[in-house]
Amino acid sequence: AVARGAIDAGISAAYAYPGTPSTEIFQTIQQQAQALGLPVRGLWSTNEKVALEEGVGVSYAGRRAIVSMKHVGLNVAADPFMNVAVSGVHGGLVVVVADDPSMHSSQNEQDSRCFADFAMVPCLEPADQQQCYDFTREAFELSERLQVPVLLRLVTRLAHSRAAVRAAPRRPPNDAGWVPDPQRFTLIPVNARRAYAALVDKQPALLAWSTGHAGNALTVRGSGLPGILVSGIAWNYLQEALGDQLAGYNVLRIGAYPLPVASVRALMDASSSITVVEEGYPVIERL
């Protein structure tokens, strides 16, 4: 779903380093681009840092690129990830990171949402396969509109599942277009200070986007009811555990970050207690 979402969003390039549960994203892009006869440039890279730097280069040239890796690979790619957040992008740049809660095939359980918060860039966390497709397409639009990279966070149980997905009409790739100001992507200190200030200035726009996002749905069923704040795939666990009993709770679903503070406050004001259900680190709980 992520791979097809990227293809239908008009990517020109895809780069990756293999690692469960992210490997199939790049493999599927290769297979489908070839089957559809699309000129998508794709490479397995030496490591995740190289993969992201290749994607950044495509973005700087005005075209769309997707870069995929698993969560521990984002450590390797942290240098370009933090820096492209500051420099900003030109063509849409989406970094898909597949986390591995419970460490099915990994040496740690880190949560990539922490990296998005640290870099001050938006993060999308789909709950199902349809959102994987829709959020991937949206991520490219948001990246170009606000000129920031966007992190798409998956987890193992979502990456290794399947369902029917409704696709939308394919968008043509961007034409290459150069940024005439070479200082914008050259992070020597005098340029970096200016670029960092611009990133800080984008935060209200990111918060406004998150607050109005359809993936951050607030349902207040009554004042004084218990409240649940749930994110990503944990929404499926919650439905399975509570079923019809969910009708007795106020619920805020989170699918887009930064955290919509106004919606969280509204949930807290309406609820007698709050339970946070999230897959991975207590990111929402701490924020």
N, C-alpha and C positions, 0 to 999 in steps of 0.2 A: 504493500500500500504506500509506503514512504517512497519507494523507488518509482512507482508509477506516478505518484503525486509530483515528484521532481521532474520527471520527463514531461508530464502535462503542463508543468509550470514554465517550460521552455528553457531548461538548462542547456548550457553548451559544454559543460565539463563535470566530471565526477572523479573524486580521488578518495582513497581509503587505505587503511592498513587493516588486515584481517584480525578478527578477534570476536569470539562468541560473547554476546548474541547479536553482533552488528554485521557479521560477514555477508549475510544474504542480501543486504541492501545494495552493495556495489555489484554483486554478482547479477542481481535481477536487473539493475540498470543496464549493464552490459548486454544481457540477453534480450531485453525488450527493445533497447535502442537499435540493436542489430536486426531484430525481427521487423521493426517498423521502418527500417532504413533511415534512421535519424543520425545526423553527423555529431554525435555526442563524443567528446574526447574523454577517455577514461583510462585510468592507470592505477594499479596497485603501487603504492609508494614505499620507499625505503623504511619509513616510520611515520608516525602520526604528525610529527612536526613538519616533515617534508610535505605530507599530504595537504595539510592546512595551508602551508606557504604557497603550494601550487594553486589551491583554490583562491587564495587571496590575490594572486597574480591575475587570474581570470577576472575576478571581481574588479580589480583596479582598471582593467581594460573595458569595463562596462557590461560584461556578459555575466550570466548567472552560473553559479557553481555550487555543488553540494559536496560536503566532506563528511565521511562517516568513520566512526571508530567506537571502541568500547570505552567504558569509564576510566580504566587505568591508562588508556591511551591519551586521554585528555591531559594527564600529567606531562606526558612527553610533548604535547602540543601547547602547553600553557604559555610559552613565550610568545608565539605568534597570536594566540587567542587573546591574550591581554592587550597586545599592541594593536591588533586590528580593531579592537573595541575603541581604542583611543583615536586611531587614524580615521576610522570610519570606512565605509565601503562605497563602491560606485555601482556595479551590478550586484544583484542580490546574492548574498552569501549565507548559506544555511549549514550549520554544523550539527550533525546528528550524532548523539552520544547514547549508546545503549548501556545502561547500568545493569548490574547483576546482583540484586538483593538476594541474600542467603548464599552468595558465592557458589553457584552451581559449577562455574568453571573459571573462577577468578581468585586472586590472592588477597583481595580486600573488598569492601562493600561501600565504597565512597559514593556520594550522591552528587551528581553533576549540577544539580540546581544551585549548589553552593558556589560553583564556578561562575554561573550566570550572574548571581547576585554580586560576587566579588568584582566581576568585570563591568557591572552595571549595564548589562544587555538583556533584552527580553528572552524569556524562556517559554516554550510551549510544551505541555505535558499531556499527550492524548490519553484517553481512557479506553478507546477501542480502535478497531481497524479503520472505521470510517473517519474518525478524527485523525488518525495517522495520515490518511490521504489529504483531508481538508486542511489540517494544520500545516502540512508540508507546503502546499500551494500558498496558503496565507503567509507563511514565514518569508517567502521570497518577496511578496508584495510589501510586507512590513519592512523588510531589510532595505529595500530600495526607497521606500517613502521616508524613513527616518535615517537612512544611511548608516545603519549599524548591522553587525552580524547578528544572527538569531540562532539560539541553541534549541534544538528539538530533543527532548529527553524521553527515551524509551526505557522499558525494563524487560527483563528476560521473559516473563510470563506473557507480555504483550507481543514481543518480537517473535516468540515461538507459538503463535496461535494463528488461526485463519478464520475468515468470514467473507461473505460477499460484500463488495464495496462499489458504490456508485461513482463513476468517474464523470468528470466535466470536460467540455471541449478543450482540446490542447491549445496552449498559447504558443505563438511562434517565438523563437529565441530572440534576444536583444541583438541589435547590431553593435559591433565594437565601437566604443566611443571613448576618447581619451580625455582625461581631466587636464585642462591647460595649466593649472597651478601645480608645479612639481613640489612645492613646499607641503602640500596637503598630506602626502604619503611619505614624507621624509621626516622621521621623528627624531631630529636633533632637538635639544632642549627648547630652543626658542619656538619651534613649531609645535612640539609636544605639549608645552604649557597651554598654548592657544587651543589645540585640539582637545586636550583634557577638559578645559573649561567648556568647550562646545558639547562634550559628552555629558557633563554635569547639567548643562542647560536643557538637554533632551529629556531628562528624567521626568519632569511634569507631563510631557507628551506621552511617555511610556506608561506612566501611571494612569493617565486618562484613557489610553487604549485598553489597558488591562481592566480598568473598572467597568468599561462598557462592553467587554468581550463576552460573546455568547457562551463561551466555555466556563465563565465564572458566574454561574447561575445561582441566585439567592432565592430560596423558597421559605417564606415566613408563614407558617400555618396558624400561629397563635401566640399571643404574648404569654410568657411564662413557661412555655414548653421547653424541654431540653433541646439543645442545639448540637449539630454535628458539622464539622468543617472537614471536608474530604477532598483529596486530590487524585488526579490521574487514575491509574488502574485500580486503586483502592476503592473507587466508586463501585466497581463490580463486586469486590469482596463484601462491601457494605450491603449491597442489595441482596446478595446470597445469604448473608448472616441474618438480616432483619426482615426481608421480604415485606409483607403488608404492614409490619410494625413501623416502617419508615414514615407512615402517615402521621405518626404521633411526634414527629421531630421537625424542628426548623433545620434546614439544610443549606449549606453553602458549598457548591462544588467549585474546585479550583482547577483550571486547565491552562491558565496563562499567568505569567509573572512579569513584572513585579506584583507582589501580593496586593489585591485591591483593598486598601485599608478601609475605605468608607463602607464597603460591603461587609467586611469583618466586624466593623464597629456596629453596623446595623444588626448583624446576627447576634452579637453579644448583648446589645440593648434589648433584644426581643426574647432572649433565652434565659432559662434558669441556670443552666450549666452548659459548658462547651466540651465536647469530645473531639479531638483531632485524630483523623485516620489518614495516614500517609504511608507510602511505600518507600522505605529508605531512612535517611536521617530525619530528625525532628526539625526540618527546615521551617515549616509553617509555624510550628509550636514556638520556636525561638524568635521568629520575626514578629 
